[in-house]
Amino acid sequence: MDALFRDDAYARSCTATVTAVDERGIRLDRTVFYPTGGGQPGDTGVLRVGGAEIRIRDTMKGDGGPDDVIHVPEEDAALPAPGAEVEAVLDWERRHRHMRMHTALHLLCAVVPGSVTGGQIGADKSRLDFNVPAESLDKDAITAAINALIAANTSIGTRWITDDEMAASPDLVRTMSVKPPTGSGRVRLLDVEGVDLQPCGGTHVARTGEIGGIEVTKIENKGKQNRRVVIALKD
């Protein structure tokens, strides 16, 4: 399967051929739909088949490796047959908010020292959990620091390194709860130029300015040294 979202996060639709259909959902030979992973929700949207539309309520990873993507239809949807030609169309507004949020979390990770113990991305709010003492975090200071990085409108790109290079650079990994996907021979890095560099397979905006303003809405105590920082987009 050709994972188009990996090389072009801005692709909103594509034509594709149905390769398989089962009780879990629909597989295509190529897709712009991102499957749930790394704290980022799976995409939603529609598959257009002839004059009909099949609503996709979620996208998930299958058991056949990182490029095995399953498009989960609404219950009781009329399913296409293998070999059918479809147009896969994202719910772009939702996806773009996930892109903005995911990139903002990388900025949060750059601003707050310490390992990340968990995280979750949403269209309305997102969070990262950090292994840090409570007194080290200040809500207003973190908000100001992230918004300064956003205002700098820094470029964002991706590059690949080999599994061996990843193993030789463990300092690139900030997340304790999610290990970078290895085994395929290479690992994708997200590079916020001069700000943050770490393994990530999610979808992101091209420059920090596209995130828009953010606000740290709360900092919660989730354990002895586990602090949850929740952020929201201002628009």
Secondary structure, DSSP 4 states (H G I P E B T S, - for coil): -EEHHHH-TT--EEEEEEEEEETTEEEESEE-PPPSBTTBPPP-EEEEETTEEEEEEEEEE-SS-TT-EEEEEPTT--PPPTT-EEEEEE-HHHHHHHHHHHHHHHHHHHHS-S-EEEEE--SSEEEEEEES-GGG--HHHHHHHHHHHHHTT-BEEEEEEEHHHHHT-GGG--BSSSPPP-SSSEEEEEEETTTEEEE--S---SBGGGG--EEEEEEEE-STTEEEEEEEE--
